[in-house]
Amino acid sequence: MNRILAVLHKEFLQMRRDRMTLALVFMLPLVQLLLFGYAIQTEVRHISTVVFDQSLSAESRDLLQSFSASGYFDINYTAGSYDEVSRMIDSGRAKVGIIIPPDFSRSVKRGEPAQAQVIVDASDNMVANQAVAIANSIGLIKSQEILTRLKNIGGPPYDIRVRPWYNPDGITAYYMVPAILGIIVTMTMVIMTSMGIVRERERGTLEQLIVTPVKSYELMIGKILPYIALGYVQITVALLVGVIVFGVPVRGSLVELYLLTLFFITASLGVGIFISNIAKTQMQAFQMSFFFMLPSILLSGFMFPRDAMPRLIYFISNLIPLTYYLDIIRGIVLKGIGFQYLVGQVASLLVFSVVLLVMSVIKFKKKVA
């Protein structure tokens, strides 16, 4: 019994000394509980909406008020043309566009079906399905109100025509496959890179690097170039599978996609190298990588729409590189948009890459820790 107690005491001492592993063991369940219990929601409200109201009448304002009062649509932008509505949706600033024609008020007063068009960005299936359903419901409810008040109307007063863009059939593969590419690259770049330097440190191969004239930044560049090539191989294979097997359309420029992917790969490598400079063992590196991967999968918009998240969690998701790459790859593959609509996402990834790599070079020491 005394021997068992002695071994038990030794194990507790060892656990206490490995404070980083102990902290990760307690933090992972806590983060999972907070993410699943608080941050993850499937009901999307306050969808960013742009309006092109050509009628500017009491009837059109009444209809728009119904959209706003539902709590599902936030009318954040007012457009002056159809092309401006299209640009707002292409850029992702608005998920829904409402277009009211000039004769809307006259049609309502005459008892004729008054048409209004609702354009929905269907590149995000979950947001699109909810927006389509609510828009149709609002049209039916408003029509019922007028039919109850006026008995001599032959048809529905409001003719709300909903048009899903980019993925009109709501095919899940079109939405998920491009995002999975980002997940694959993130997992490979972060996990493999984070364990790379730690593995060399454990095996003692860093001793050979200490006696060389190689500078810290040169060593970092030499280590990340093979992973950049590996990332492009993964992207190419995954794209081929997505197109051939799942029929995913590639509507934008592949050249732009490959060029902008470089910023995401370097940002992910920066995360992995930074973790490798903090972790003392491969197990710690793997645990820290998993700790980073969990919010990347749940908060980036890969599985759950960011628009449904609480504001605090939404802002936290801006600290995840995958968040910006999903906008890039879905925008190019599904929407066919180009760099002019993705400047903000590219700039954010560039900041991530520079900051993380510079911090890694500063922290990296050419010595055996």
Secondary structure, 3 states (H helix, E strand, C coil): CHHHHHHHHHHHHHHHHCHHHHHHHHHHHHHHHHHHHHHCCCCCCCEEEEEEECCCCHHHHHHHHHHHHCCCEEEEEECCCHHHHHHHHHHCCCCEEEEECCCHHHHHHHCCCEEEEEEEECCCHHHHHHHHHHHHHHHHHHHHHHHHHCCCCCCCCEEEEEEEECCCCCCHHHHHHHHHHHHHHHHHHHHHHHHHHHHHHHHCCHHHHHCCCCCHHHHHHHHHHHHHHHHHHHHHHHHHHHHHHHCCCCCCCHHHHHHHHHHHHHHHHHHHHHHHHHCCCHHHHHHHHHHHHHHHHHHCCCCCCHHHCCHHHHHHHCCCHHHHHHHHHHHHHHHCCCHHHCHHHHHHHHHHHHHHHHHHHHHCCCCCC
